[in-house]
Amino acid sequence: MGTRIIVLCYTIGLFVGAANGAPTDEMLTDAFLKSQEIMRAQLEAKKEGFEGGRIEIVGYSGMCGAVGCQSAYLVIQSFVYRDTNPRSKSLMALVYVGPNGDVTRVKRVVLADYEDEHETD
């Protein structure tokens, strides 16, 4: 019986979260692109000669409670530097969404950059 109650509560939480308006990809992308920290990093990448723009969104975490669901999404924008030795870099941020479906915070995530190594025969 205890398992049924947990499943029922989880299902109700998902329904409440969906009813409150799950964020759209457009909403998450817009919040990412309007972040001052991301805009500065984009300008810096372009000054360094990087081109790019493709944006990917990955669900990162979430939880539902009595007031609705909260979630976080990892938004990633890829950049490429085309030269003899091509390189790539990504700008990343966690976009947090509150129980009412509105973006509450955008926080940049910084990881190590890497270079593509090409072997020629």
Secondary structure by P-SEA (a helix, b strand, c coil): caaaaaaaaaaaaaaaaaaaccccaaaaaaaaaacaaaaaaaaaaaaabbbbbbbbbbbccccccccbbbbbbbbbbbbbbbccbbbbbbbbbbbbbcccccccbbbbbbcbbbbbbbbcc
